[in-house]
């Protein structure tokens, strides 16, 4: 009612409007002259801070993640308050999209055994990697993206974006992972689906060079590579189809944007499975615990 009077007071005047409404002019003036409440003042201070955090995190956080991010930034705010202010500002988190299958099995290829059996957990970094492909339509063609993820910390340790999904792109992702994680990783298992890129001879040889062994999920099992597929879904939801992103014109555009997203994913993004801390921080805690001979729990 007060908002209505504010919008029309210059045209009709306050008293004439009040005479037609169940409100006295003195009540209107008293309301307008009173000091803002403590809650209103705090909301006015918090909203730009929350909006800044929302924008800095690819505009994908819902109320819980934004509440966690605000706490990590030193802001004392309740989860319900964050949810209320998000509604007031008209912002909201994103929902994951459905996976579209990109890899195709080679019926003539020799399959590696399934060494994971859908147990995507590890008690240390470089114990289990998972990998998969996804694709991004662009105006100039299709961009294919391969990610390699460490199951212990959810860290993306290697990735590659290319205009095709040949075996070489997977090998390039392994090279990035080898550069970032070390040249000899004895005991490492690298799990994938049965796509022809992952059953090729060159793929197995490249893993053997770093002391890793390949693993392939069972045929027809929708959960055979669930962790890698979950990261692909996050990538599509948070970056490719994310708020304010696209349209994607070239493969190079996708590659550059993916670089920024991977950096954020590894060093900033809060992961619920990691007690709401980023992968880099989770691995740093592991290193500190092992260096000080403290017990390290399995996630």
N, C-alpha and C positions, 0 to 999 in steps of 0.2 A: 504493500500500500504506500509506504514512504517512497519507494522507488518510482511508483506511478506518479506521485505528486512531483517528484524531482524532474521527471521527464516532461511534464506538461505545465509546470508553474509559470514559465515565461510566456506561455500562450494564454492561459486562462486565469492565472493568479492563484495564490494559495487558498485564500478564504472561499472563493467560489467553488473550488474543487472540494474543499473540506465540507462545504454545505451539502454536497451531493454524496459524500462518503460518511461512514460511521466513525469519524475521527475529528476531534476538535483542533482548530489551528494552534492552540497553546500546546497540545500534546505533540503535534508535529514539530514545533519549534523547540520544545524541550528535548525531543529525541535527537534532533540535528545538532544541538548545542552540547550534548553530553560527551564526555571524554570516551575514547575507544576503550573497550575492555582489554584486560591483560591478555586474554586469549587472542583477540584480534591483532594486537601488537605482535605477539609471538608468531602468529600465522604469517603476518606480513614479512617478518624476518626470515622465517623458515622456507617460504615458498620459492624465492629465488635460489636459495641454497640447494633445495631438493631438485629444482628444475635444472640447475647446473650439473648436478650429479647424474640426473637422468640423461641429459644430452651427452655428457662425457662417456657414458656407457652404452652408446649406440642406440639410445632410446628404447631399450628392450626390457629393462627391469620392471617387474611388478612391485607391489607394495612390500613384500617380504624382503626381496633383494635390495630395494632402494632403502628400506629401513636399516638393513645390515650395513650397506655402504655409508649411510649417514652416521651410524655409530662408529665405523672405522675412521671416518673423517673427523670425529670428535664432537659430533652434535648429539645432544641428549634429547631424543625425540621418541615417542612411542609408536609402535607399529600401526595402531588404529589411527593415530594422528596423521601418519604418513599416508595411509589409505584415504583418509578424508580429504587431505590437501591435494592428493593426486586427482581425486574426483573433481575437486573445485577447480583445478587447473586444466582439467580435460585431458590428462595423460594416463596411459595405461601400458602394461607390459604386453609382450607379443606371445602368441601361441605357436607351438611347433607345427610345421607342415608335415604332410605324409611323404615317406620316402618313395622315390621312383628308382627302380632298379636300373643300373647302368652296366654292370659287369655281366658277361655271358660265359658260361663254362665251355671248355673245350672237351668234347666227349672222348677224344682220342688221347688226351693228356693223362699222364700218371699223377694221381692225386697224392698229396702229402697227408699223413695221418692227422686226425684231430687231437691235438695235445692239450686242448683247453676245455672242451666239453661244456661250453657256455659259462665257465667260471672265470669271469673277467676281473680277477683280483690278483694282486701281487704284493709281496711283503717288502719290496725294495724297488727303486728305479732300475730300469733296464733288465727287468725280469720277464716282462711280457709287453710286447708291442702289438697293436692291432692296426690294420690298414684297410682302406676301402676307397672306391672312386665315387665321385658324383659329377654332375654336369650343370652348366649355366648357359642358357641361350643368350646370345648377343646379336646385335644387328649385323655383324660381319661373320657369324658362324657360331659354333658351339665351343665353349671353353670347358675342358675336363679338368677336374681337380682331384689330386690324390693326397690324402692325409695319413700320416703315421702317428699314432697316439700311444704314449706310455700309460699302461693300465694302472700303474701305482698312483700317479699324480694327475692323470688326464692331460699331461703336457703334450702339445703337438710338437714332436721332435723333428719332424721332417714333412715337407709338402712340396707339391709341384703343380703348376697350372700350365696347360698346353692346349693346342688346337686339335689334338688327337688323344686317344686313350691307348696308345701302344705301350708295350712293355717298357720302353725307354723312359717314359715319364715316371713309372714306378721306381726304376733304377735311380733316377735323378733324386727322387724323394729319399731313397735310402742313403744316397751320398750326402744329402743335407743332414740326415739323422746321424750319419757316421761322423760328420764334421763337428756336430754339436755334442755328441755323446761319447765319442771315442772310437778308435779303430779296432779294438778287440773287446768284445762283450760276451765272454764265454757264459753259457747257460741261458742266453736270451732266446725266447720263443717269439716268433713274429707270426701272428695269426691273421688270416684273411678268409674271404669266401672263395668259391671255386672259379672265379673269373680267369680267363685264359692268361691274363697278365701275371697272375700269381701261380700258375702252374707251369710257366715257361722254364726252360733249362737255365736261362741267364738269371732269372730271379733267384732260383735256388743257389746258384753259384755265387751271386753277389752277397747273399746272406751268409754263406759259408765263409766268405772272406773275412767277416767280422766275428766269426764264431757263433753265429745265430743259426737256429734251425727253424724251418717253416712249418706252419700248422694250417690246416684248412678245415673249415666247418663242414658239418654233414649236409648232404644234399636235401633240399626241400625243407630245411629247418629255418623258420623265419627268425630264430634267435641265434643262428650260427655265428653271427658277427655283430651282435647287438650294440656293443660299445662303440665301434667305429660308425655304425649307422646312426647312432644317437648324436655323435659329433657332426656328421653330415647334416642331420636335421637341424641342429643348432646353427650351423653355418648358413643354411638356406634361410632359416627364420630370422636370424639376427642380422645378417649382412645382405644376402642376395635379395630377399624380399622384405628387408627391414624398413622401418620408418625413414623416409627421406632418401632411400637408396635407389639407384638405377635412374632411368633405363640404362642397361649395360650395352655399350656400343661396340667394344672390341675385347678381344682376349686380354690385351694389355691392361685395359681398364679393370677387368676382373682380377688380374694378377696383382696389381698395385693395391686395390682395395683389400684383397685377401691378406696381403702382407700386414696391413694395419690391423685387420681383425685378429689374425693369429697372434700378433704382439699383445694386443689387449686380452685375448683369451688366455694366454699363458701368464701374463704378469699382473692383470688387473681384475679380470672377471671373477666374481665370487661363485664357487661351485658348491652346491648343496652336499654332494657326496664327500667333499673335503672339509666339512665343518665350516662352510662359507668363507673359505680363503682361496686365493689364486694358486694355481699349480706351482708356480715358482716359489712361493712362500711355503707351500707344503713340502717341496723337496728340500728347501733350505732348512726346515725344521728337522727333516730326516738326517741331513748331513750333520747338523749340530748335535743331534742325539747320538749318532754313531761315533762322532769325534770325542764326545764326553763319556762314552761307554754307558749311556742310559738306554733302557729298554725301548724298543721301537715297536708300536702296535701295528697290526695289520688293519688297513682301513675296512 
